[in-house]
Amino acid sequence: MNKGNMIPANEFCASHHIEISFINSLQDAGLIEITIIKEAEYIHESQLNELEKIVRLYYEMDINLEGIETVIHLLQRINDMQDEITLLKNRLRLYEGF
């Protein structure tokens, strides 16, 4: 597997001053995916923004993992609704043009 788009989990943890067990807990909860290559854990770069958001929620706002799961779920629902509103507005503009 190509490690070009992967960040070693231990480097992420060291740079954010967090324990690797926290990353493993996030994987167990299904919030992130960890890839294991030659016995080393890697995080795909596409997950970095989400992971940094989770780290801030946990360490700065003192929200537990269950609370983070709820927050992430609600944020996803909000994004889905915003996408639907945009789609409906576009359709409305189409019909207003007639």
C-alpha positions as YAML, in Angstrom:
chain: A
units: angstrom
residues:
- id: 1
  name: MET
  ca: [0.00, 0.00, 0.00]
- id: 2
  name: ASN
  ca: [1.14, 3.53, -0.78]
- id: 3
  name: LYS
  ca: [2.06, 5.53, 2.32]
- id: 4
  name: GLY
  ca: [2.20, 8.79, 0.33]
- id: 5
  name: ASN
  ca: [-1.19, 10.02, 1.58]
- id: 6
  name: MET
  ca: [-0.79, 8.54, 5.04]
- id: 7
  name: ILE
  ca: [0.45, 10.12, 8.26]
- id: 8
  name: PRO
  ca: [1.96, 7.89, 10.95]
- id: 9
  name: ALA
  ca: [-0.43, 7.88, 13.91]
- id: 10
  name: ASN
  ca: [2.41, 8.17, 16.40]
- id: 11
  name: GLU
  ca: [3.66, 11.36, 14.69]
- id: 12
  name: PHE
  ca: [0.16, 12.86, 14.76]
- id: 13
  name: CYS
  ca: [-0.12, 12.01, 18.45]
- id: 14
  name: ALA
  ca: [3.30, 13.46, 19.25]
- id: 15
  name: SER
  ca: [2.57, 16.72, 17.43]
- id: 16
  name: HIS
  ca: [-0.82, 17.10, 19.18]
- id: 17
  name: HIS
  ca: [0.43, 15.87, 22.57]
- id: 18
  name: ILE
  ca: [-2.12, 13.06, 22.81]
- id: 19
  name: GLU
  ca: [-1.91, 9.35, 23.56]
- id: 20
  name: ILE
  ca: [-2.09, 6.72, 20.80]
- id: 21
  name: SER
  ca: [-4.77, 4.99, 22.88]
- id: 22
  name: PHE
  ca: [-7.08, 7.95, 22.14]
- id: 23
  name: ILE
  ca: [-6.65, 7.34, 18.40]
- id: 24
  name: ASN
  ca: [-7.37, 3.65, 18.94]
- id: 25
  name: SER
  ca: [-10.51, 4.56, 20.91]
- id: 26
  name: LEU
  ca: [-11.68, 6.71, 18.02]
- id: 27
  name: GLN
  ca: [-11.20, 3.82, 15.63]
- id: 28
  name: ASP
  ca: [-13.07, 1.47, 17.98]
- id: 29
  name: ALA
  ca: [-15.95, 3.98, 18.04]
- id: 30
  name: GLY
  ca: [-15.94, 4.13, 14.23]
- id: 31
  name: LEU
  ca: [-15.04, 7.82, 14.09]
- id: 32
  name: ILE
  ca: [-11.81, 7.34, 12.13]
- id: 33
  name: GLU
  ca: [-10.04, 4.59, 10.22]
- id: 34
  name: ILE
  ca: [-6.52, 3.50, 10.95]
- id: 35
  name: THR
  ca: [-4.51, 1.61, 8.35]
- id: 36
  name: ILE
  ca: [-1.82, -0.77, 9.55]
- id: 37
  name: ILE
  ca: [1.20, -1.16, 7.29]
- id: 38
  name: LYS
  ca: [4.10, -3.29, 8.48]
- id: 39
  name: GLU
  ca: [2.88, -3.14, 12.08]
- id: 40
  name: ALA
  ca: [2.74, 0.67, 12.05]
- id: 41
  name: GLU
  ca: [-0.53, 2.62, 12.32]
- id: 42
  name: TYR
  ca: [-1.32, 5.30, 9.73]
- id: 43
  name: ILE
  ca: [-4.07, 7.86, 9.33]
- id: 44
  name: HIS
  ca: [-5.17, 8.91, 5.84]
- id: 45
  name: GLU
  ca: [-4.64, 12.62, 5.23]
- id: 46
  name: SER
  ca: [-8.31, 13.03, 4.20]
- id: 47
  name: GLN
  ca: [-9.25, 12.35, 7.85]
- id: 48
  name: LEU
  ca: [-6.94, 14.96, 9.36]
- id: 49
  name: ASN
  ca: [-9.48, 17.82, 9.51]
- id: 50
  name: GLU
  ca: [-12.06, 15.58, 11.15]
- id: 51
  name: LEU
  ca: [-9.49, 14.13, 13.53]
- id: 52
  name: GLU
  ca: [-8.24, 17.56, 14.59]
- id: 53
  name: LYS
  ca: [-11.85, 18.64, 15.19]
- id: 54
  name: ILE
  ca: [-12.37, 15.57, 17.38]
- id: 55
  name: VAL
  ca: [-9.16, 16.25, 19.32]
- id: 56
  name: ARG
  ca: [-10.32, 19.81, 20.03]
- id: 57
  name: LEU
  ca: [-13.75, 18.61, 21.16]
- id: 58
  name: TYR
  ca: [-12.22, 16.04, 23.49]
- id: 59
  name: TYR
  ca: [-9.30, 17.94, 24.98]
- id: 60
  name: GLU
  ca: [-10.33, 21.59, 24.80]
- id: 61
  name: MET
  ca: [-14.07, 21.28, 25.34]
- id: 62
  name: ASP
  ca: [-13.87, 18.18, 27.56]
- id: 63
  name: ILE
  ca: [-16.53, 16.27, 25.60]
- id: 64
  name: ASN
  ca: [-16.43, 12.48, 26.06]
- id: 65
  name: LEU
  ca: [-16.39, 10.00, 23.15]
- id: 66
  name: GLU
  ca: [-20.14, 9.41, 23.27]
- id: 67
  name: GLY
  ca: [-20.73, 13.16, 23.14]
- id: 68
  name: ILE
  ca: [-18.31, 13.49, 20.23]
- id: 69
  name: GLU
  ca: [-20.17, 10.75, 18.34]
- id: 70
  name: THR
  ca: [-23.39, 12.70, 18.86]
- id: 71
  name: VAL
  ca: [-21.84, 16.01, 17.81]
- id: 72
  name: ILE
  ca: [-20.31, 14.46, 14.66]
- id: 73
  name: HIS
  ca: [-23.65, 12.81, 13.80]
- id: 74
  name: LEU
  ca: [-25.57, 16.08, 14.25]
- id: 75
  name: LEU
  ca: [-23.02, 18.04, 12.21]
- id: 76
  name: GLN
  ca: [-23.38, 15.48, 9.39]
- id: 77
  name: ARG
  ca: [-27.16, 15.83, 9.52]
- id: 78
  name: ILE
  ca: [-26.84, 19.63, 9.35]
- id: 79
  name: ASN
  ca: [-24.54, 19.34, 6.31]
- id: 80
  name: ASP
  ca: [-26.97, 16.93, 4.63]
- id: 81
  name: MET
  ca: [-29.86, 19.34, 5.27]
- id: 82
  name: GLN
  ca: [-27.87, 22.28, 3.92]
- id: 83
  name: ASP
  ca: [-27.16, 20.29, 0.75]
- id: 84
  name: GLU
  ca: [-30.85, 19.47, 0.43]
- id: 85
  name: ILE
  ca: [-31.83, 23.12, 0.93]
- id: 86
  name: THR
  ca: [-29.38, 24.15, -1.80]
- id: 87
  name: LEU
  ca: [-30.83, 21.53, -4.14]
- id: 88
  name: LEU
  ca: [-34.38, 22.69, -3.41]
- id: 89
  name: LYS
  ca: [-33.46, 26.35, -3.91]
- id: 90
  name: ASN
  ca: [-31.95, 25.50, -7.28]
- id: 91
  name: ARG
  ca: [-35.11, 23.63, -8.29]
- id: 92
  name: LEU
  ca: [-37.26, 26.55, -7.14]
- id: 93
  name: ARG
  ca: [-35.21, 28.97, -9.25]
- id: 94
  name: LEU
  ca: [-35.75, 26.68, -12.24]
- id: 95
  name: TYR
  ca: [-39.55, 26.78, -11.80]
- id: 96
  name: GLU
  ca: [-39.59, 30.51, -11.05]
- id: 97
  name: GLY
  ca: [-38.01, 31.07, -14.45]
- id: 98
  name: PHE
  ca: [-41.13, 29.77, -16.25]
...
